[in-house]
């Protein structure tokens, strides 16, 4: 049985796709944790960061640059990029994906680190 993200990338399941090219798909998270919460997903099924091989360097770079471009297009001046790895790390779907989270109101004190 194919995973839900594989079904989305193959258009076998509906989703709110906001960007797509030959290697990645970006769609809105159905359970958002921020005003803007998108998932950047490779079309190739890779279970997680823990399952990366040396030949995956290009796709990891592609995920990050795609998230950066989407954030810019959406006017996000600040945002978070998150990879969850394994159940203990909060990964729910066993298909590599990058969370792009943002859209929160600006903080009062820009000199304060809130990492």
Secondary structure, DSSP 8 states (H G I E B T S, - for coil): ---HHHHHHTTSS---EEEE-SSEEEEE-TT-SSSEEEEEEESS----GGG--GGGHHHHHHHHHHHHHHHHHTT-SSEEEE---TGGGT--SSS-EEEEEE-----S-TT----
